[in-house]
């Protein structure tokens, strides 16, 4: 029987392990919303404090007991908070983060919304004068080597969060409407902001890899590039304005570690997949199967399975919240059948599991993954 780490590495080498590996709680995109986790814990009879590692989006830290119960093969490695002159609590449900983005939790919501984007009215000169957080500060990475070594010695894959999301942070800092106007007509500003964010994020990931790179197996990156129906920007625009920075970041990572680069983007990004492969990514997540062109996972495996591994694909848009437990089990079997043959698949939900998902469906997801994921995969 393989260890969890051996199972993950085998799958990412496009070989068949003993069973399909599972990621649960290894990152924000493979965890649960805090309210959803509270429901699951009540169902399991578990009484622990629920903690969020990203306050704005309420991504929870999954307890070790729960990760063991659901056979998660990875364990997360988190850098600490970045020193910043901007972060402060403004009210119980309102705060400004290290980037200067102010977030507000509205009554009845499960996530904070962006109340104000600090660079909305910024000029080129303002980018240089802005009090950016110190992403490469040594305190963020102190002790990570020892934590990563302990995860490996326990037999799990080390899954580290890199913080690399320059496109997403551009629209959070600028405001999405203003950022898309920039993309359409102010390329000097786009390049200046992407350049600054790339420099900050590259310095941080290089420091992370200097500290713990020898133990990291999977490195989480991501930039949401897709809507439900199509990419947010054209292929030509991606190639001109965004791809060069992605290439630079992925190349910097690959020069410093053997870790596989995990890239997250929601939505229909099928038209961009060849470009993303060219940037150097290894693992595509979340395989947003409810988005146009992403639901035919057999086709994705056939067309891209020699170049990419896949993580995710179990539908969170309809099946998990609205389906029966048998619907969930059927969905798990379908994605395993499509994506697991020959290796190259880590099973997970499509993104963070939401509060409207019944706990019984969460249990069915991971129970069926364990039962149906044994190799050889049933036809």
C-alpha positions in Angstrom: 0.0 0.0 0.0 1.4 3.4 -1.0 1.8 6.4 1.4 -0.3 9.4 0.5 2.7 11.2 -0.8 3.7 8.3 -3.0 0.1 8.1 -4.3 0.1 11.8 -5.2 3.5 11.8 -6.9 2.6 8.6 -8.8 -0.5 10.1 -10.2 1.3 13.4 -11.1 3.9 11.3 -12.9 1.0 10.0 -15.1 1.2 6.6 -13.6 -1.5 4.6 -11.9 -1.2 4.4 -8.1 -3.1 2.0 -5.8 -6.1 4.4 -5.8 -7.0 7.9 -7.0 -5.5 10.4 -4.6 -7.8 12.9 -2.9 -7.3 16.5 -1.9 -9.5 17.9 0.9 -8.4 20.8 3.0 -5.1 21.3 1.2 -5.9 24.8 -0.1 -8.7 27.4 -0.3 -10.0 25.8 -3.5 -10.1 22.3 -2.0 -11.6 23.2 1.4 -15.0 24.3 2.8 -16.6 27.6 3.7 -16.6 28.0 7.5 -20.4 27.8 7.7 -20.4 24.6 5.6 -17.7 23.1 7.8 -19.7 23.9 10.9 -22.6 21.9 9.4 -20.3 19.0 8.6 -18.7 18.9 12.0 -22.2 18.9 13.7 -23.1 15.9 11.4 -19.9 14.1 12.4 -20.3 14.9 16.1 -17.0 16.9 16.1 -16.6 19.8 18.5 -13.7 21.9 17.5 -13.1 25.6 16.9 -13.6 26.5 13.2 -10.8 28.7 11.9 -10.5 30.5 8.6 -7.1 31.0 7.0 -8.5 33.6 4.5 -10.9 35.8 6.4 -12.4 37.5 3.4 -13.5 34.3 1.6 -14.0 32.3 4.8 -11.8 29.4 3.7 -11.6 27.0 6.7 -8.7 25.0 8.1 -9.9 21.4 8.1 -9.1 19.4 11.2 -6.6 16.6 11.0 -9.2 14.2 12.2 -11.5 15.1 9.3 -8.7 14.9 6.7 -7.8 11.5 7.9 -11.5 10.3 7.9 -11.9 11.4 4.3 -8.5 10.1 3.1 -7.0 13.4 2.1 -3.5 12.7 0.7 -2.1 16.2 1.0 -1.5 18.6 3.9 -1.3 22.4 3.5 1.7 24.6 4.1 0.8 28.3 4.7 3.2 31.2 4.7 2.4 33.7 7.5 0.8 37.1 7.0 2.7 39.8 5.2 3.7 42.9 7.2 1.7 45.9 6.0 1.0 49.4 7.2 -2.5 49.2 5.7 -4.2 46.2 7.5 -6.6 47.0 10.3 -10.0 46.0 11.7 -12.6 48.7 11.2 -15.6 46.9 12.7 -16.6 43.4 13.6 -17.7 42.7 10.0 -15.4 45.2 8.2 -11.6 45.2 7.8 -8.8 46.4 5.5 -6.4 43.7 4.5 -2.6 43.9 3.9 -3.1 45.1 0.3 -5.3 48.0 1.4 -8.5 46.4 0.1 -11.5 47.0 2.4 -13.9 44.1 2.9 -17.4 44.2 4.4 -19.6 41.2 5.5 -23.2 41.9 4.7 -26.0 40.5 6.8 -26.9 37.0 5.6 -23.8 36.5 3.5 -21.1 33.8 3.9 -18.3 35.9 2.3 -17.0 39.4 2.6 -17.5 41.7 -0.3 -15.0 44.3 -1.5 -16.2 47.6 -0.3 -13.4 49.7 -1.8 -10.6 49.0 -4.2 -7.6 51.2 -3.2 -6.1 51.7 -6.7 -9.4 52.6 -8.4 -8.3 56.1 -9.2 -4.5 55.4 -9.3 -2.1 56.7 -11.9 1.1 55.1 -13.1 3.0 57.2 -10.5 0.7 56.0 -7.7 1.7 52.4 -8.4 5.2 53.2 -7.4 4.3 55.3 -4.4 1.8 52.8 -3.0 2.7 51.2 0.4 2.8 47.6 -0.8 2.8 44.7 1.7 6.2 43.1 2.3 5.4 39.7 0.7 9.0 38.5 1.0 9.5 39.3 4.7 11.4 36.5 6.5 8.8 36.2 9.2 6.3 34.8 6.7 8.5 31.8 6.1 10.1 31.1 9.4 9.7 27.5 10.5 8.1 26.3 7.2 11.0 24.0 6.4 10.4 22.1 9.7 6.6 22.0 9.1 7.1 20.7 5.6 9.5 18.1 6.8 7.0 16.9 9.4 4.3 16.6 6.8 6.6 14.5 4.6 7.7 12.3 7.4 4.0 11.7 8.3 3.6 10.3 4.7 1.6 13.1 3.2 2.2 15.3 0.1 3.2 18.8 1.0 0.9 21.3 -0.7 2.2 24.9 -0.4 0.3 28.1 -1.1 2.4 30.5 -3.2 0.1 33.5 -3.2 0.6 33.9 -7.0 -2.5 35.5 -8.5 -1.4 38.7 -10.3 -4.5 39.0 -12.6 -7.0 38.5 -9.7 -5.2 41.0 -7.4 -5.2 43.5 -10.3 -9.0 43.5 -10.4 -9.4 43.4 -6.7 -7.0 46.4 -6.3 -8.4 48.3 -9.2 -12.0 47.3 -9.2 -13.2 44.8 -11.8 -15.0 47.4 -14.0 -12.0 49.7 -14.1 -9.5 46.9 -14.7 -11.4 45.7 -17.7 -11.4 49.3 -19.1 -7.6 49.3 -18.6 -7.3 46.0 -20.4 -9.3 47.4 -23.3 -7.6 50.8 -23.5 -4.7 51.6 -21.1 -2.1 48.9 -21.7 0.6 51.0 -20.0 -1.3 50.9 -16.7 -2.0 47.1 -17.2 1.7 46.4 -17.7 2.8 48.6 -14.8 0.4 47.0 -12.4 1.1 43.4 -13.6 4.8 44.2 -13.4 4.6 45.4 -9.8 2.5 42.5 -8.7 4.7 39.9 -10.5 7.8 41.4 -8.8 6.2 41.2 -5.4 4.8 37.7 -5.8 8.0 36.4 -7.4 10.1 37.6 -4.5 7.7 35.9 -2.1 7.6 32.5 -3.9 11.4 32.6 -4.3 11.7 33.1 -0.5 9.2 30.3 0.2 11.2 27.9 -2.1 14.5 29.0 -0.6 13.1 28.0 2.8 11.1 24.9 2.1 11.3 24.1 -1.6 13.1 20.8 -1.1 10.1 19.4 0.7 7.2 20.9 -1.3 5.4 18.5 -3.6 2.7 20.7 -5.0 2.7 24.5 -5.3 -0.7 26.2 -5.5 -1.0 29.1 -8.0 -4.0 30.6 -9.7 -5.7 33.4 -11.6 -9.4 33.2 -12.4 -9.6 33.8 -16.1 -13.0 32.3 -17.0 -16.7 33.1 -16.7 -19.4 30.5 -16.9 -19.5 30.7 -20.7 -16.1 31.9 -21.9 -12.8 33.3 -20.9 -12.9 36.8 -19.3 -10.6 38.1 -22.0 -9.7 37.1 -25.5 -6.9 34.7 -26.3 -5.0 37.6 -28.0 -5.4 39.8 -25.0 -4.2 37.1 -22.6 -1.1 36.4 -24.8 -0.2 40.1 -24.9 -1.0 41.4 -21.5 -1.1 38.5 -19.0 0.8 35.4 -20.3 4.3 37.0 -20.2 3.9 37.5 -16.5 2.6 34.0 -15.9 5.5 32.6 -17.9 8.0 34.6 -15.8 6.5 33.4 -12.6 6.2 29.7 -13.6 9.8 29.8 -14.9 11.1 31.2 -11.6 9.3 28.4 -9.7 10.6 25.6 -11.9 14.2 26.9 -11.6 14.0 26.4 -7.8 11.9 23.3 -7.1 10.7 20.0 -8.5 7.3 20.7 -7.1 4.4 20.4 -9.5 2.7 23.7 -10.3 -1.0 23.6 -9.5 -3.0 26.2 -11.4 -6.5 27.2 -10.4 -9.0 29.0 -12.6 -12.7 28.9 -12.5 -15.0 29.1 -15.5 -14.6 28.1 -19.1 -10.9 28.4 -19.9 -10.9 25.7 -22.6 -9.7 28.2 -25.3 -6.7 29.2 -23.1 -5.5 25.7 -22.1 -2.7 25.4 -24.7 -1.4 28.8 -23.6 -1.5 27.8 -20.0 0.4 24.6 -20.7 3.0 26.8 -22.4 3.4 28.8 -19.3 4.6 25.7 -17.5 1.7 24.6 -15.3 1.4 20.9 -14.4 -2.0 20.5 -12.7 -5.2 22.1 -13.8 -7.8 22.9 -11.1 -10.8 22.9 -10.6 -12.0 21.6 -13.9 -15.2 23.6 -13.6 -17.5 21.0 -15.1 -20.7 23.2 -15.0 -19.0 25.8 -17.2 -19.3 25.6 -21.0 -16.7 23.4 -22.7 -15.4 22.1 -19.3 -18.0 19.4 -18.6 -16.8 16.8 -21.0 -14.0 15.5 -18.8 -13.3 12.6 -21.1 -12.5 15.0 -23.9 -10.3 17.1 -21.6 -8.4 13.9 -20.7 -8.1 12.9 -24.3 -6.9 16.2 -25.6 -4.7 17.4 -22.7 -4.0 14.4 -20.5 -0.5 13.9 -21.8 0.4 17.4 -20.8 -1.7 18.1 -17.8 -2.9 16.4 -14.6 -6.3 17.4 -13.3 -7.5 18.1 -9.8 -11.2 18.7 -8.9 -14.1 18.0 -11.3 -16.7 16.9 -8.8 -19.5 19.4 -9.5 -20.3 21.9 -6.7 -22.7 24.0 -8.8 -25.6 21.5 -9.0 -24.7 17.9 -7.9 -23.3 18.6 -4.4 -25.8 21.2 -3.2 -28.9 19.8 -5.0 -28.4 16.2 -5.8 -29.1 13.1 -3.7 -26.3 11.1 -2.2 -26.6 8.7 -5.1 -26.2 11.6 -7.5 -23.0 12.5 -5.8 -21.7 9.0 -5.9 -22.6 8.8 -9.6 -20.8 12.1 -10.3 -17.7 10.8 -8.5 -17.6 7.6 -10.5 -18.0 9.5 -13.7 -15.1 11.8 -13.1 -12.9 9.0 -12.0 -13.8 7.0 -15.1 -13.0 10.0 -17.3 -9.9 11.4 -15.7 -8.2 8.7 -13.7 -7.1 6.0 -16.2 -3.3 6.2 -16.7 -2.9 8.4 -13.6 -2.9 12.2 -13.8 -6.0 12.8 -11.6 -6.4 14.0 -8.0 -10.0 13.9 -6.9 -11.5 17.0 -5.2 -14.7 19.1 -5.4 -14.9 21.9 -7.8 -13.8 24.7 -5.5 -14.6 25.4 -1.9 -17.7 23.5 -0.6 -20.5 25.9 0.1 -23.0 26.1 3.1 -25.9 24.8 1.0 -24.2 21.4 0.5 -25.8 18.8 2.8 -23.2 17.1 5.1 -24.5 13.7 3.8 -23.3 14.7 0.3 -19.9 15.7 1.6 -19.6 12.3 3.2 -20.8 10.5 0.0 -18.3 12.4 -2.1 -15.3 11.1 -0.2 -16.7 7.7 0.7 -17.3 7.0 -3.0 -13.9 8.4 -4.0 -12.3 5.8 -1.6 -14.6 3.0 -2.8 -14.5 3.6 -6.6 -11.0 5.0 -6.9 -9.1 1.7 -6.7 -7.0 0.8 -9.7 -7.6 -0.7 -12.2 -10.5 1.8 -12.8 -13.8 0.1 -13.6 -14.9 0.8 -17.2 
